[in-house]
Amino acid sequence: MPELRQNIITRDWVIIATERARRPETFVSRREKRAALPLHDPSCPFCPGNESQTSAESLRIGDEAGWRTRVVANKFPALVREGMLSRRMSGIHRSMQAVGYHDVVVEHPRHDAQLPLLREEEIFDVLSAYQRRYVQVREDGRVETILIFRNHGVAAGTSQPHPHSQIVGLPVVPAQVRMRLEIATRYFDETGECMFCRTVKDERSSGDRIIFATKHFLSFIPYAALSPFHTWIYPLRHMSSFESCTEDELRDLARCLKSVLGRLFHGLNDPDYNLLIRSLPTHLVQTDYFHWYMSIVPRIAISAGFELGSGMFINTAIPEQSAEFLRGIGEAK
């Protein structure tokens, strides 16, 4: 019969619809095959030779032969870098200037590059760009939260096919982030341990939901995954902020990420997905209760009236079966 499971990290209740559950292979994307892209598109602002078409460049990884990864300002930013923070009150209404950062990480020179098909060294370049820009943005005292995310495919919200990610520095701590911090703090106060570390311990002990493990990272489908194939990647070492990763850990994360995305690519026919890095707000450096992690959400299910009305999710994929399916998929080469 259907089962209600609670996600310990978010406190969300999820209905695991066992009677409506579909076998993992039925989630393979049925969309039309993505159109083949050229190695270079002369009209693409992110392709080599068109650097003048992008906004200010803040970071470049490469050598004299050319760049491998770039970070540039978003040409159509949600926030602007110039300006002072000022909050305004008008009765019950509050507002402030949208001051912050909105960057684009151009991941690779090739227009047709696919992240799971890159070499580990190339994925390391992307992660290194994330971290180096994270550290730079963090120095701005106006920024309270830094979000790193990647949208892959139209259903995930992307409009530019050239492989890229985004980094946003916000002057506030979003309610969702604040709520998760409060949950983590409360759990630590009640138990004396980090709930993320406890999750890693339990998942390693069970093994049922693990997808892939490396020296420094564990990838798994949560016990109460909100949607089919929702995946988390946790560092094994307790660290609250993404910037705390060592070079060795970042290289290991590149290996883990390539494996996970490769299994999704081959097993689910290159699904659209969102990738997010959840890290500590900038006014905090290290805590005993919070543990940064990466979340990958394939866009293979549609939220409808029940989800909107209740705030709950119905997952028609059993997490243990989904993890077993992905374990059996070969990695991208």
N, C-alpha and C positions, 0 to 999 in steps of 0.2 A: 504494500500500500504506500501512498505518498508519505514523505517524511519531511518534517520541518527541521532544518539545521540552522544553528546560529554561527555567524562569522565572528570569531572572537576579536578580530582586529577592528571591525567596523560596528559590531553589535547588530548588524542587519540579520533579520530572519529570512531564510531562503526556503522555498518549497522545492524539494528535489522530487520531481514528478515521476516517480518510478513506473507508474502505470502508463504514462504518456512518453516515457523515455525512449529515445531513439538510439540505435546502435551508433557508435562513434563514426563509422564509415559513411553514415547517411548525412553527416554534416559537411561532406566534401562540397566545396563551392560549385554550384551548378551554373554560375554566370558564364557568359561568353569569355573565351580566352582573351587575356589582355593583349591589346595590339602590340606588336613588336616595335620596340623603340630603336632609333639609330644610335650609334656610338656617340655621335655629336650632332646637336641641333643648332644651326647657326642663328636661330631666332630665340634660343633659350638664354636668359640672362645668367644662368648658373654654369653654362658650359665654358670651358677655357677659351680665351680670346674675347669674351664678352664681359670681362671683369668691370669695365667702365659702366656697365648697365646696372650694377648693383650699388646699393648705398654703402656707407662707410664700412670698411673692413676693420674688424677689431682683433682678428687672430688668423694666422695662417700656419698650416703644418705642411712642410715640403722642403725641397732643396732647390738647387740651381736649375735642375731639369724641369721644375714646375711644382705647383701646389698639389697636395693630396686631399686636404680638407681645409675649408675656409669658414669663418664666422663673419657674417655681415649683418648690418641693420636691416630689419624688415622694411621694405619699401612702402608698405601700407600698415604701419604699426598700430596696435591696440593701445599702446602707451607711448609717450614721448619722453626723451631723456632730459630735455631742458625744462626748468621750472622749479619753483619751491612748493613744498607740500603745504597746503592750507585747507583746513576743514571748514565747511560752512554749514550752518544750521538755519533752517527756516521752519519754525514750528516743529513738527515731528519728522521733517525731511532733512536728511544729511547728505552732503556731497563733498567731494574733494577733487583736486586736479588729478588727471590720469597720468601721473609722472612715473616713469620706470624704464624698463628695457624690454624690447621685443626683437630678438635676434633670430636669424636663420643660420643653421649649420648646414652648409653645402658639403655633403658627406664624401663625395667622390667626383673626380673630373668626368667620368663616363656618364653620359646621359641615360644609358640603359642599365646602369649598375643596380643590382638587387642586394640588399644588405645580407641576407642569409647565404648568398653565393659568393660574397667577398672572402678574401683570405683573412685569417685571424688578425694578421698585422694591420690590415686595412680597417677592420672593425675596431681595433685598438686605437687607431688614429681618431676615429669618430668619438669614442669614449673619452679619449684624452682631451679632445677639443671641448667636449661637454664639461669636463672637470676644470680645465684651465679657464674657460669663460665663466664658469660658476664662481671660481675664486675671485676673478676680476669684478664681477657684478656685486659680489658680497661685500666688497670694500665700500660701496656706496651706502651711506647711512640711511638713505631714504628707502632702501629696499628691505622688505621684511620677509618675503617669501620668493624663492626661486623655483620655477617649474620647468622641467625639461620633458619634452614630449615629442613623439613621432607619429604622424598620421600616414597610414599606408592604404591607398585606395579611396575611391569616391565615397563609399559608405562610412569611412573613417574620417572624412572631412578634408581630404587633400584635393588641391586643384592644380598642382604643379608636378608633372611626372618625374622631373629630375630628382634623384634621391636627396632628401633633406629632412632635418629635424628643426625644432624651434626651442628657444630658451626665453622665458618671460620672467622678468624681475618685477614683482608687485610691491606697492607701497603699503599693503595690508596683509593680514593673515586670513585667508578665506575661511569661511565657516566650517567647511568640510575638514580642512587641515586642523583647525582649532579643536574640532570635536574629536578627531582621532588622537590628538595630543592628550585631551582630557581623559579619554578611555584608557590610553596607555598609562597615564599618571595614576589613575584610580586602581588599575590592575596591579601596578607596582606597589602602591600603598597597602593593598589588601594582601598581597602574596610575597612581596619582597623580591620579586624577580621580573625580568623583562618579558612581556608576553610574546614578543617576537622571537627571542631566544628560546622560550618554552615551545613555541610553535615549531621551530627548527628541530628541537630535541624530539618532539612527538612525531614529526613527519619522518625523521631519520629512523626512529624506533619502529614505526609502522611499515614504512616503505611502500604502502599501497598507492600513494598519490604522487610519488617522486617521478619526475621525467628524466632528469639528468643531474649528476652530481660531479663537482670538480673539487680541487684542493681547497678552494676558498668560497665556493658558492653552491647553493642548493636550489634547483628549480622544481616546482611542484604545482599541482592544481589544488587549491584550498579545499578543505573539508566541506565548507559551505560556499563553494564558488557561485558567484552571482549569475554567471552565464556560461554557456558551453565553452570549454577549453580555456576559461579564464586562468591565467598562469601567473605565478609569482616567482621571482628570483631573489633569494635572500643571501646576504653575506653571512658566512658562518661566524666570523669575528664580530663581536658587538661593536658597532660604530653608528653614531646617530646621524652623521652627515656624509653625503656622497663625496665631499671633498677630502674625507679622511682616508680614502682608498690609496694604497701604495701602488707603485707602478706594477709590481708583481701581481697584485690583486686585480688591477685593471686588465692586465693581459689575460688573467684567468677568467675574468668576466667576459672578455671578448670570445673566449673559447666556449663558455657556457651559453652566451647569447646566440652565437652561430649555431650551436647544436639545437637549441630550442626553436629558433626561427626556421632553421632548416627542416625540422620535423613538421612544423606547421605548414611550411611551403610545400613539402612533398606529400604529407599526409592529408591535408585539407585543400590542396590545389591552390596554393598561394592566396589565402583569404585576406580580405581587408582587415586591418587591425589598428588599434591605438596602443602605443607603448608609452609608459610614464615612469619617471623616477620620482619617488616620494621621499623627500628629505626633510631635515629639521629646519624650522624657520631661522633666519639669519641672526636673530638676536640671541640665539642659543648655540653653543658650540658642541658640547657633548653632554649627554644625560644618561642616567642609568636605566631610563624607562622607554626610550624611543630608539628605533633601529631602522635605518633607511632600507628601502627595497625597490625593486623594479616590478612593474605590473604590465602584463601584455593581455589585451582584451580583443580577441578575434570578433569581428562584426558579422557573426553568422546567425544571430537570432534577433528578433524584432521586439522591442518593448511596446506594450499596448496599454489598454485602459486599466487593467489590473495593476500593472506596475506604476502607472501615473497616479492612480487613485489611492494605492496603499503604501507606496514607497518600498514595497517588497518585490522580490523577483521570483519568477518560476523558472527553474533550470531543468530542461528536458534532457540533459546529459548527466549521467551519474559520474561524479568526479573520479572515482576509482577506475571505472572503465575507460574514461577519457585518457587518464595517465597511462594505463596499460597500452592503449592504442598508440600513443605517441612514443612510448618506449620501444615499440616494435617497428617504428619508422626509421629508415636510414637517414643519416645526417646529410646535409647539402655538401657537395664537394667543391 
